[in-house]
């Protein structure tokens, strides 16, 4: 269940959006206060970047809860999780029996030495 062990990327994305949006907003406010653009094009750019920074800030603030809700939706139901956990504990308590196999290196003609067992890893041939 790798979904339970992989952390969500929503936190890092949210942090990036909030940081970029805040820095953009701060510099645009400083530009508006000290630079005071005189042309329409300058006002357009400064106000555009200010609104863009605000939008990134809002997206970053909303991305955290959205990521948490999505993470909760990705998880299996609690009933299934409990059943799988119980099955894994039962399987761990009752491991399958291990039977040692003595394998021998086959001779050139495909047989093994006397007293040893030859274990083939090739798939069985089909009977056509």
N, C-alpha and C positions, 0 to 999 in steps of 0.2 A: 504494500500500500504506500506507494511513493507520494501520493497526494497528501498523506498525513505528515510526511517528513519534510516536504519542500515548503519553504516559507513563501508567503505571497509577495509578489512584486509591487503590490499597491502602495506599500509604505514608502519604498524608495521613489516611485513615480510621484507620489503625493508630495514628498519632501522636495523634489526637484521643481515641481510646478509652483509650490509655495515660495521657494527661494527665488526663482527667476521672476515670478510675478511681483514679489515684494521689492526686489532690487530695481526692477523696471519702474515701478511706481515711485520709489524714493527719488530716483534720478530724474524722472519726468516732473515731479513736484519741485525739485531743486531748479530744474530748467525753467519752469513757469515762474518761479519766484525771482530768480536772479537774472535769467537771460531775457525774459519777456519778448518773445518773438514778435517782430513788427509786421511780417508779411502773413498773408492768408495761408501760404504753403507751410510756413514755420509753425503756425498755430495748428494746422491740420496734422502735421507730423507729431507734434508734442501731445496733443489731445488723443490722437490715434494710439500712440505708444502707451499713454496713461490708461486708456480703456483696455488695451491689450494686456497690460500688466495686471489690471484689476480682474479681468476675465481669467487669467492664469491662476491668480490667487484664489478665486472662487472655485475653479476646477480642482485645484490642489486640496482645498478644504473639504470638498465633497467627495473626492476620490478615496479618502480613508474609509469613511463609512460604507461607501459602495463596495470597496474591496473586502471589507469584513462581511457584508451581506453575501457577496458572491462566494467567498470562502466557505461560509456556512452552507450555502446551497450546493457546493461541490462535494461536501462530505456525505458519506452514505448515511442512511437513517440509523438512529440509535439502536433499533431492534436488530438490524443486520450487524452492526458493529459489535454488539454484545455476543451475538451468536458466533461470529467469526473469531472473536477473542476466546470464547469457550472452546471452540473446535481446535484452535491453535494450542491451547493449554492441554487439551486432551491428547492431541498428537504428540506434544512434547513429553508428556508423562508416559506414553506408550510408544516408544520408537519401534520401527519395524525391525525384525530380526535380521542380523547380518550373518550371511553364510560365506565363509572364506572359500575362494575358488583358487585352486592351484593351477596356474596356467603354465604352459610350456611353449617354448619357441618351436614352431613347426619345422619339420625337416624340409628339405628341398622338394620332396614328392608330396607334400601336403599332409603328412602324418606327423604325429608327435612321438616323443620318446616313450618307451614303455613305462607304465606306472604313473603317468601324468595325464591331465585332462586338457584337451585343446578347446579353447573358447573362441569361437569365431565371432567377429564383429560385423561380418558382411550380412546384408539382408537376405532372407531366404529367397531361393529361386522360385519363380512362378511356374506352375504346372500348366503349360499350354499344349 
